[in-house]
């Protein structure tokens, strides 16, 4: 009799813990997407402001808005392993409630709202409201002073990089991650090797992740090999490190 009672409770608890883990992972992925969106908006605001100041193109409205934020957010989520079934309405149910640039403090203000859902045996469907907010300082560029020499300019390096970069948006340090079927590895991407951190010695589940200039493929979009720790330092402090062939020889 006791076993008959305990077994269903154990199964229910296991199911709940599994779904709670899914909910947590889903929220983390959505927050990562939000951070990526805020960073892109910060860079976009600089480009928008430059065009407006130079009057080269007549752009209506503001450079940072809800539509721009939603489009970038959706792009990130489309290539991420997010479990859309944990979100009410799927990824389309994530609402960008605010996306604005404040000239007062030079910051991007980004807010999201959505609901997480879980189906608990005997209790039915439960939902939680989630609201997230990020403030990201907009990229406004840098102008050298008249007495500032080239060696005192700021450049960008990574922890393991062998070159320095003059542009923070260089594709070698600002990775564009693509999701592809694993069948393309033996066709179009034969030169890619498995990532030592997440793919070596493991089988794929039908999907892998690659970058534009990378020489590895990854099984997880959250792999540390797809992250870049970028440091801003003065050019005179990089020593004998050569410039990046893409952005450093301009």
C-alpha positions in Angstrom: 0.0 0.0 0.0 2.8 2.4 0.9 4.7 1.6 -2.2 1.6 2.3 -4.3 1.4 5.8 -2.8 5.1 6.6 -2.8 5.8 5.6 -6.4 3.3 8.2 -7.9 4.6 10.9 -5.6 8.2 10.1 -6.6 7.3 10.2 -10.3 5.5 13.5 -9.8 8.5 15.0 -7.9 10.9 13.9 -10.6 8.7 15.5 -13.3 8.5 18.7 -11.4 12.2 18.9 -10.8 12.8 18.2 -14.5 10.5 21.0 -15.6 11.9 23.4 -13.0 15.3 22.8 -14.5 13.9 23.6 -17.9 12.3 26.8 -16.7 15.6 28.0 -15.1 17.6 27.2 -18.3 14.9 28.9 -20.4 15.1 32.1 -18.3 18.9 32.1 -18.5 18.8 31.8 -22.3 16.2 34.6 -22.6 18.4 36.8 -20.4 21.5 36.0 -22.6 19.4 37.0 -25.6 18.4 40.2 -23.8 22.1 41.0 -23.1 23.0 40.4 -26.7 20.2 42.6 -27.8 21.2 45.5 -25.5 24.8 45.3 -26.8 23.6 45.5 -30.4 21.3 48.4 -29.6 24.2 50.2 -28.0 26.3 49.8 -31.1 23.3 50.6 -33.4 22.7 53.9 -31.5 26.2 55.1 -32.4 25.7 54.3 -36.1 22.3 55.9 -36.0 23.5 59.1 -34.3 26.5 59.4 -36.7 24.2 59.2 -39.7 21.8 61.7 -38.3 24.6 64.1 -37.4 26.2 63.9 -40.8 22.8 64.1 -42.5 23.9 61.5 -45.0 20.6 59.6 -44.8 17.2 60.8 -43.5 16.1 58.2 -41.0 12.7 58.6 -39.4 12.2 58.0 -35.7 14.7 56.9 -33.1 17.5 54.4 -33.8 16.6 52.4 -30.7 13.0 51.2 -30.6 10.8 48.2 -29.7 10.8 46.8 -33.2 14.6 46.8 -33.6 14.9 45.2 -30.1 12.3 42.5 -30.9 13.9 41.6 -34.2 17.4 41.1 -32.6 16.0 39.2 -29.6 14.1 36.8 -31.9 17.2 36.3 -34.1 19.2 35.2 -31.0 16.5 32.9 -29.7 16.0 31.3 -33.2 19.6 29.9 -33.1 19.6 29.1 -29.4 18.5 25.8 -27.7 15.7 27.5 -25.8 12.7 25.3 -25.0 9.9 27.4 -26.3 7.2 25.1 -24.8 8.2 26.6 -21.4 7.1 30.1 -22.5 3.4 31.0 -22.9 3.0 31.7 -26.6 6.5 30.4 -27.4 9.3 32.9 -28.1 6.7 35.1 -29.8 5.1 35.5 -26.3 8.1 37.5 -25.1 7.1 41.1 -25.2 9.6 44.0 -25.4 7.9 46.6 -23.3 10.6 49.2 -23.5 13.6 49.9 -25.7 14.8 53.5 -25.5 18.0 55.6 -25.5 18.4 58.3 -22.9 20.5 61.3 -24.0 20.7 62.3 -20.3 22.9 59.4 -19.3 23.8 57.8 -22.6 22.2 54.5 -21.7 20.0 52.0 -23.5 17.0 50.9 -21.4 15.6 47.5 -22.3 12.7 45.8 -20.6 11.0 42.4 -21.3 7.9 40.7 -20.1 6.8 37.1 -20.6 5.3 34.1 -18.7 6.9 30.7 -17.9 4.6 27.7 -17.8 4.8 24.2 -16.3 2.3 21.3 -16.4 2.3 19.7 -13.0 0.5 16.3 -12.6 -2.7 16.5 -10.6 -2.4 20.3 -10.4 -2.6 21.3 -14.1 -0.8 24.1 -15.7 1.0 26.7 -13.6 2.4 30.0 -14.9 4.9 32.6 -13.6 5.2 36.2 -14.7 8.8 37.2 -15.5 10.0 40.8 -16.0 13.6 41.6 -16.9 15.4 44.9 -17.3 18.9 45.8 -18.6 20.6 49.2 -18.8 23.5 49.3 -21.3 25.7 52.3 -21.9 25.5 53.2 -25.6 28.7 53.1 -27.6 29.5 56.7 -28.5 32.9 56.3 -30.1 36.2 57.9 -29.2 38.0 61.0 -30.5 41.7 61.3 -30.0 43.0 64.5 -28.4 45.4 66.6 -30.4 48.4 65.6 -28.3 47.5 61.9 -28.1 49.8 59.6 -30.0 48.8 56.5 -31.8 50.4 54.2 -29.2 48.0 55.7 -26.6 45.0 54.7 -28.6 42.8 52.0 -27.1 42.6 48.6 -28.7 40.9 45.3 -27.9 42.4 41.9 -27.0 41.0 38.6 -25.8 42.4 36.4 -23.1 43.9 33.9 -25.6 44.1 36.1 -28.7 47.3 36.4 -30.7 46.4 39.8 -32.3 44.9 43.1 -31.2 41.8 44.6 -32.7 41.0 48.3 -33.4 37.3 47.6 -33.6 35.1 46.2 -30.9 32.8 44.9 -33.6 35.4 42.9 -35.5 33.9 39.6 -36.4 36.9 37.8 -34.8 35.9 39.0 -31.3 32.1 39.6 -31.9 31.1 36.2 -32.9 28.0 35.5 -35.1 26.8 32.1 -34.1 25.0 30.0 -36.7 22.9 26.8 -36.1 23.3 24.2 -38.9 22.3 20.5 -39.4 25.1 18.2 -38.5 24.9 16.6 -42.0 26.6 19.8 -43.4 29.8 19.0 -41.5 30.7 16.3 -44.0 29.6 18.4 -46.9 30.2 22.2 -46.7 32.2 22.3 -43.5 34.7 19.5 -43.7 37.5 21.7 -42.4 35.8 22.1 -38.9 37.0 20.1 -36.0 35.0 19.2 -32.9 35.3 21.7 -30.0 37.5 20.2 -27.2 35.2 21.6 -24.5 31.7 20.4 -25.7 32.0 18.2 -28.8 35.1 16.1 -28.8 34.2 12.4 -28.3 30.5 13.1 -28.3 27.7 12.5 -30.8 25.5 15.3 -32.1 21.7 15.4 -31.7 21.2 16.6 -35.2 22.3 20.2 -34.7 25.6 22.0 -34.3 26.8 25.6 -33.8 29.5 27.3 -35.8 30.9 30.8 -36.2 31.9 32.8 -39.2 35.7 32.6 -38.8 35.9 29.7 -36.4 37.7 26.4 -37.0 35.5 24.3 -34.6 31.9 23.2 -34.3 30.1 23.1 -31.0 27.3 21.0 -29.6 26.1 23.6 -27.1 25.4 27.3 -27.8 26.4 28.1 -24.2 29.9 26.5 -24.7 32.7 28.7 -23.4 34.4 28.4 -26.7 31.6 30.5 -28.2 32.3 33.3 -25.6 34.8 36.1 -25.8 36.3 37.9 -22.9 37.4 41.2 -24.5 39.7 43.7 -22.7 40.2 47.3 -23.7 43.8 48.3 -23.3 46.2 51.0 -24.6 48.0 50.0 -27.8 51.4 50.7 -26.2 50.7 48.0 -23.6 50.1 45.1 -26.1 53.8 44.6 -26.6 54.7 42.7 -29.8 51.2 41.5 -30.5 50.5 42.2 -34.2 47.2 43.8 -35.4 44.3 41.9 -36.6 44.3 41.3 -40.4 40.6 42.2 -40.6 40.4 45.5 -38.6 44.0 46.4 -37.5 45.5 47.4 -40.8 43.2 50.2 -41.7 
